[in-house]
Amino acid sequence: MRSCLLPAWFLTLTLMAAGQDPPRTMLRDFKPEYPPELATVYVLDPVKVAIGLDSQGVPYSLHADAGLPDNVVVALSEFRFTPGKPTVVSIIMPVRRAIDKAQVVEMRRWVLQKRAERPADFEKAEQELKSQTARVRGAAALLGDLYALAAMGVATPEAELVHRARAALAATGDTRIILSAMLTASAERHGFDEFCEALYVRAQPLYLEVPSCKGGGELAAEGMPTVVESAKILKQTKPIYPKEAKQHHVTGSNVFEATIGKDGMITRLEFLDGPLMFYQTSRAAVLQWTFAPAEVITRITVDYGRGR
């Protein structure tokens, strides 16, 4: 894990404490360390994270709108801010997700099937994807892919569609669309370097980990949605109550998102919400749980109540 300095655009501070206290300033941050398999092929997922800060500027809780892998939670716990009244700051944290190359191929085939061969086709596909961007994960990335294919004339050489697609990319402020379009342009490579570089210039101030158009790595678009389902617990290990939490009479709960495999074991466990004081012990306990065999994604709450 190494320290780095975040650009000013990365941080959006939301002051929640009463009064006219000055906004918190980040003093230190850490970039998560990722395993080798996430060095080149991955999903880059912008996750909104609310960080609860104590009076010393040390994070004491996290609330994320999507699951945070352990390495990201560890990195966020090392962030430091200027002292002040306890408050909450919100940041956008880029998180790398594993993805199957076959899934990328399938997603691209889906977009190509909806490619614009005529203005009417382009408009139909565009409106369909636009209507889904707010509720279907991956729709915005596919819309960026569609714009890029049309803008480069890959879907159709018709000048009107090329112009419309490029205008749409120039007007959008959606990072997912811009990044996806840039990656699609980068994949085409031959003859589209200038177009890709223009998208890169737009994406760079908006996102922390934008790959170069000429980089050797792959970066997939966002994954398709999965449904959170209930899972029957067969074995449940109780977590250890942290000594520091006992001493200070701290209570609360940690919420995780877990993927259950065919054997009933947890294959992926990510953090969603709760005090960091309980994170390590709750995670260690949950990783020992077993479930009824079923390939599902479920949410798990570990409670540290007053009765402990």
C-alpha positions as CSV (number, residue, x, y, z in Angstrom):
1,M,0.0,0.0,0.0
2,R,1.4,3.4,-0.9
3,S,0.5,6.9,-0.1
4,C,-0.5,9.3,-2.9
5,L,-2.0,12.8,-3.3
6,L,-5.5,12.9,-4.6
7,P,-6.5,15.5,-7.2
8,A,-8.8,18.2,-6.0
9,W,-11.6,17.0,-8.2
10,F,-11.6,13.5,-6.6
11,L,-13.0,14.7,-3.3
12,T,-16.5,16.0,-2.7
13,L,-16.8,17.0,0.9
14,T,-20.2,17.1,2.5
15,L,-20.2,18.9,5.9
16,M,-22.8,17.3,8.2
17,A,-21.9,18.9,11.5
18,A,-23.8,21.9,12.8
19,G,-22.2,25.4,12.8
20,Q,-19.8,27.1,10.5
21,D,-16.9,24.8,10.8
22,P,-14.5,24.9,7.9
23,P,-14.7,21.9,5.5
24,R,-12.4,19.0,6.3
25,T,-9.2,18.8,4.2
26,M,-7.7,15.5,3.3
27,L,-4.2,15.2,4.8
28,R,-3.4,11.6,3.7
29,D,-4.9,8.9,1.5
30,F,-3.8,5.5,0.3
31,K,-4.4,3.7,-2.9
32,P,-5.7,0.1,-2.5
33,E,-3.3,-2.7,-3.5
34,Y,-4.8,-5.1,-6.0
35,P,-3.8,-8.6,-6.9
36,P,-2.1,-9.4,-10.2
37,E,-5.3,-10.7,-11.8
38,L,-6.8,-7.2,-11.5
39,A,-3.8,-5.4,-13.1
40,T,-5.1,-5.4,-16.6
41,V,-8.6,-6.8,-17.0
42,Y,-11.2,-5.3,-14.6
43,V,-14.3,-3.3,-14.1
44,L,-13.7,0.2,-12.9
45,D,-16.7,1.0,-10.7
46,P,-17.1,4.5,-9.2
47,V,-18.5,3.9,-5.7
48,K,-19.9,6.7,-3.5
49,V,-18.6,6.3,0.0
50,A,-19.7,8.3,3.1
51,I,-16.9,8.4,5.6
52,G,-17.7,9.2,9.3
53,L,-14.9,11.2,10.9
54,D,-14.1,11.6,14.5
55,S,-12.7,14.9,16.0
56,Q,-9.2,13.9,15.1
57,G,-10.0,13.4,11.4
58,V,-9.8,9.6,11.6
59,P,-12.4,7.5,9.8
60,Y,-14.7,5.6,12.2
61,S,-17.4,4.4,9.9
62,L,-18.2,3.8,6.2
63,H,-21.4,3.7,4.2
64,A,-21.0,2.7,0.5
65,D,-23.6,2.5,-2.3
66,A,-21.9,-0.7,-3.5
67,G,-19.8,-3.4,-1.9
68,L,-16.2,-2.5,-1.0
69,P,-13.5,-5.2,-1.2
70,D,-11.3,-5.7,1.9
71,N,-8.3,-4.0,0.3
72,V,-10.4,-0.8,-0.4
73,V,-11.8,-0.8,3.2
74,V,-8.2,-1.1,4.6
75,A,-7.1,1.8,2.3
76,L,-10.0,4.0,3.3
77,S,-9.4,3.4,7.0
78,E,-5.9,4.9,6.5
79,F,-7.3,8.2,5.2
80,R,-6.7,11.2,7.4
81,F,-8.4,14.6,7.5
82,T,-7.9,17.8,9.4
83,P,-9.4,17.8,13.0
84,G,-12.7,19.3,13.8
85,K,-16.2,18.3,15.0
86,P,-17.3,14.8,14.1
87,T,-18.7,14.9,10.6
88,V,-19.3,12.9,7.4
89,V,-17.5,13.4,4.1
90,S,-18.4,11.8,0.8
91,I,-16.0,10.7,-1.8
92,I,-16.1,8.8,-5.1
93,M,-13.8,5.8,-4.8
94,P,-12.9,3.9,-8.0
95,V,-13.0,0.2,-7.2
96,R,-11.6,-2.5,-9.5
97,R,-13.9,-5.5,-10.1
98,A,-13.0,-8.9,-11.5
99,I,-14.8,-9.7,-14.8
100,D,-14.9,-12.7,-17.1
101,K,-13.6,-11.9,-20.6
102,A,-16.5,-13.9,-22.0
103,Q,-18.9,-11.5,-20.3
104,V,-17.2,-8.6,-22.0
105,V,-17.6,-10.3,-25.4
106,E,-21.3,-11.0,-24.7
107,M,-21.9,-7.3,-23.7
108,R,-20.2,-6.1,-26.8
109,R,-22.2,-8.4,-29.0
110,W,-25.4,-7.1,-27.4
111,V,-24.4,-3.5,-28.3
112,L,-23.4,-4.5,-31.8
113,Q,-26.8,-6.1,-32.3
114,K,-28.4,-2.7,-31.4
115,R,-26.0,-0.7,-33.5
116,A,-27.2,2.2,-35.5
117,E,-27.5,1.3,-39.2
118,R,-29.9,4.2,-39.9
119,P,-30.8,7.4,-37.9
120,A,-34.0,5.7,-36.7
121,D,-32.1,2.7,-35.4
122,F,-29.6,4.9,-33.6
123,E,-32.3,6.9,-31.9
124,K,-34.2,3.8,-30.9
125,A,-31.1,2.1,-29.3
126,E,-30.1,5.4,-27.7
127,Q,-33.4,6.0,-26.1
128,E,-33.7,2.4,-24.9
129,L,-30.3,2.7,-23.2
130,K,-31.0,6.2,-21.8
131,S,-34.2,5.0,-20.2
132,Q,-32.2,2.2,-18.3
133,T,-29.1,4.1,-17.1
134,A,-30.7,5.1,-13.8
135,R,-31.9,1.6,-12.9
136,V,-29.9,-1.0,-14.8
137,R,-26.2,-1.4,-14.0
138,G,-24.1,-1.4,-17.2
139,A,-26.6,0.5,-19.4
140,A,-24.5,3.7,-19.2
141,A,-21.4,1.9,-20.3
142,L,-23.2,0.2,-23.2
143,L,-24.6,3.6,-24.2
144,G,-21.0,4.9,-24.3
145,D,-20.0,1.9,-26.4
146,L,-22.9,2.6,-28.8
147,Y,-21.9,6.3,-29.1
148,A,-18.3,5.4,-29.8
149,L,-19.1,2.8,-32.5
150,A,-21.4,5.3,-34.2
151,A,-18.9,8.2,-33.8
152,M,-16.2,6.2,-35.4
153,G,-18.4,5.0,-38.2
154,V,-17.9,1.4,-37.2
155,A,-21.7,0.8,-36.8
156,T,-22.4,2.9,-39.9
157,P,-20.5,5.3,-42.0
158,E,-23.5,7.7,-42.3
159,A,-22.2,11.2,-41.6
160,E,-25.4,12.3,-39.7
161,L,-25.0,9.6,-37.2
162,V,-21.2,10.2,-36.8
163,H,-22.0,13.8,-36.1
164,R,-24.9,13.1,-33.7
165,A,-22.9,10.5,-31.7
166,R,-19.9,12.8,-31.4
167,A,-22.1,15.7,-30.3
168,A,-23.7,13.4,-27.6
169,L,-20.3,12.5,-26.3
170,A,-19.3,16.1,-26.2
171,A,-22.4,17.1,-24.3
172,T,-22.6,14.3,-21.7
173,G,-21.3,14.7,-18.2
174,D,-21.7,11.0,-17.3
175,T,-18.3,9.6,-16.5
176,R,-19.4,6.1,-17.3
177,I,-20.4,7.0,-20.8
178,I,-17.2,8.9,-21.5
179,L,-15.0,6.2,-20.1
180,S,-16.8,3.4,-21.9
181,A,-16.6,5.3,-25.2
182,M,-12.9,6.0,-24.7
183,L,-12.2,2.3,-24.0
184,T,-14.2,1.2,-27.1
185,A,-12.2,3.7,-29.2
186,S,-9.0,2.4,-27.7
187,A,-9.9,-1.1,-28.6
188,E,-10.4,-0.2,-32.2
189,R,-7.0,1.5,-32.2
190,H,-6.3,1.8,-36.0
191,G,-7.3,5.2,-37.4
192,F,-9.0,6.5,-34.2
193,D,-6.1,7.7,-32.1
194,E,-7.2,11.4,-32.3
195,F,-10.8,10.5,-31.3
196,C,-9.6,8.4,-28.4
197,E,-7.2,11.0,-27.2
198,A,-10.0,13.6,-27.2
199,L,-12.1,11.4,-25.0
200,Y,-9.1,10.7,-22.8
201,V,-8.7,14.4,-22.2
202,R,-12.3,14.6,-21.1
203,A,-12.2,11.5,-18.9
204,Q,-9.0,12.4,-17.1
205,P,-10.3,15.2,-14.9
206,L,-13.4,13.1,-14.0
207,Y,-11.9,9.8,-13.0
208,L,-9.0,8.7,-10.9
209,E,-7.7,5.7,-12.9
210,V,-8.1,6.5,-16.6
211,P,-5.9,4.2,-18.8
212,S,-4.0,5.7,-21.7
213,C,-5.4,5.2,-25.2
214,K,-2.2,3.5,-26.1
215,G,-1.9,1.4,-22.9
216,G,-1.5,-2.3,-23.2
217,G,-4.1,-3.2,-20.6
218,E,-7.8,-3.9,-21.1
219,L,-10.5,-2.3,-19.1
220,A,-14.0,-3.7,-19.3
221,A,-17.3,-1.8,-19.2
222,E,-19.5,-2.1,-16.1
223,G,-20.9,-5.6,-15.4
224,M,-24.5,-6.5,-15.9
225,P,-26.8,-6.5,-12.9
226,T,-27.3,-9.3,-10.4
227,V,-30.2,-9.7,-8.0
228,V,-29.6,-9.8,-4.2
229,E,-31.4,-12.9,-2.8
230,S,-31.9,-14.4,0.6
231,A,-29.6,-17.3,1.6
232,K,-30.3,-20.0,4.3
233,I,-27.5,-20.0,6.9
234,L,-26.4,-23.5,8.0
235,K,-23.5,-22.6,10.3
236,Q,-23.0,-19.2,11.9
237,T,-19.8,-18.3,13.8
238,K,-20.3,-15.5,16.4
239,P,-17.8,-12.6,16.0
240,I,-15.4,-11.5,18.8
241,Y,-16.5,-8.3,20.5
242,P,-13.5,-6.0,20.2
243,K,-12.0,-5.0,23.5
244,E,-11.8,-1.3,22.6
245,A,-15.6,-1.4,21.7
246,K,-16.4,-3.0,25.1
247,Q,-14.4,-0.5,27.0
248,H,-16.1,2.4,25.3
249,H,-19.6,0.7,25.2
250,V,-19.7,1.0,21.5
251,T,-22.6,-0.8,19.7
252,G,-23.7,-1.1,16.1
253,S,-23.7,-3.4,13.2
254,N,-21.7,-4.2,10.0
255,V,-23.5,-5.0,6.7
256,F,-21.8,-7.1,4.1
257,E,-22.7,-8.3,0.6
258,A,-21.7,-11.9,-0.1
259,T,-21.7,-14.2,-3.0
260,I,-22.5,-17.8,-2.1
261,G,-21.2,-20.6,-4.2
262,K,-22.6,-24.0,-5.2
263,D,-20.9,-25.6,-2.1
264,G,-22.6,-23.1,0.3
265,M,-19.3,-21.3,1.0
266,I,-18.7,-17.6,0.6
267,T,-16.8,-16.8,-2.6
268,R,-16.9,-13.0,-2.3
269,L,-17.4,-10.8,0.7
270,E,-17.6,-7.0,0.5
271,F,-18.4,-4.3,3.0
272,L,-21.4,-2.0,2.7
273,D,-21.9,-0.2,6.0
274,G,-21.0,0.1,9.7
275,P,-18.4,1.1,12.3
276,L,-14.8,0.3,11.3
277,M,-14.1,-0.8,14.9
278,F,-16.1,-4.0,14.2
279,Y,-14.9,-4.6,10.6
280,Q,-12.1,-7.1,11.2
281,T,-13.8,-9.3,13.7
282,S,-17.2,-9.3,11.9
283,R,-15.5,-10.1,8.5
284,A,-13.4,-12.9,10.1
285,A,-16.6,-14.5,11.6
286,V,-18.7,-14.2,8.5
287,L,-16.0,-15.9,6.3
288,Q,-16.6,-19.0,8.4
289,W,-20.3,-19.1,7.8
290,T,-21.8,-21.8,5.6
291,F,-25.1,-21.6,3.7
292,A,-27.4,-24.0,1.8
293,P,-25.8,-24.6,-1.6
294,A,-27.1,-22.0,-4.0
295,E,-25.4,-19.5,-6.3
296,V,-26.9,-16.3,-5.0
297,I,-25.8,-12.9,-3.7
298,T,-27.1,-12.0,-0.3
299,R,-26.7,-9.3,2.4
300,I,-25.4,-10.2,5.8
301,T,-25.8,-8.1,9.0
302,V,-23.6,-8.7,12.0
303,D,-25.0,-7.0,15.1
304,Y,-23.0,-5.8,18.1
305,G,-25.8,-5.0,20.4
306,R,-26.0,-3.7,24.0
307,G,-26.5,-7.2,25.3
308,R,-22.9,-8.3,24.5
